[in-house]
């Protein structure tokens, strides 16, 4: 069985970048980092939060999809063709 948590490298990079954007949103919302002139900190924090979540969604979707496929393969057309190995008398 394939490892469900193994993700492609581009999704891992997107996941890490999304985490960094969410961390940046937290820092800007609490005024721990200074905001460039002319930009509202709440607006910037909201935009970073939404962008971070959007970058993290594909990895979460892929893990949910793989989990659903492994839990109910008949729903996705993947039938397990195991032969009956019991001995008959």
GIWOLIN-V274965 format. One record per residue. N is the residue number from 0. RES is the residue in one small letter. SS is DSSP state (H for helix, E for strand, L for the rest). Layout:
N&RES&SS ; N&RES&SS
This chain:
0&x&L ; 1&x&L ; 2&x&L ; 3&x&L ; 4&x&L ; 5&x&L ; 6&x&L ; 7&x&L ; 8&x&H ; 9&x&H ; 10&x&H ; 11&x&H ; 12&x&H ; 13&x&H ; 14&x&H ; 15&x&H ; 16&x&H ; 17&x&H ; 18&x&H ; 19&x&H ; 20&x&H ; 21&x&H ; 22&x&H ; 23&x&H ; 24&x&H ; 25&x&H ; 26&x&H ; 27&x&H ; 28&x&H ; 29&x&L ; 30&x&L ; 31&x&L ; 32&x&L ; 33&x&L ; 34&x&L ; 35&x&L ; 36&x&L ; 37&x&L ; 38&x&L ; 39&x&L ; 40&x&H ; 41&x&H ; 42&x&H ; 43&x&H ; 44&x&H ; 45&x&H ; 46&x&H ; 47&x&H ; 48&x&H ; 49&x&H ; 50&x&H ; 51&x&H ; 52&x&H ; 53&x&H ; 54&x&H ; 55&x&H ; 56&x&H ; 57&x&H ; 58&x&H ; 59&x&H ; 60&x&H ; 61&x&H ; 62&x&H ; 63&x&H ; 64&x&H ; 65&x&H ; 66&x&H ; 67&x&H ; 68&x&H ; 69&x&H ; 70&x&H ; 71&x&L ; 72&x&H ; 73&x&H ; 74&x&H ; 75&x&H ; 76&x&L ; 77&x&L ; 78&x&L ; 79&x&L ; 80&x&L ; 81&x&L ; 82&x&L ; 83&x&L ; 84&x&L ; 85&x&L ; 86&x&L ; 87&x&L ; 88&x&L
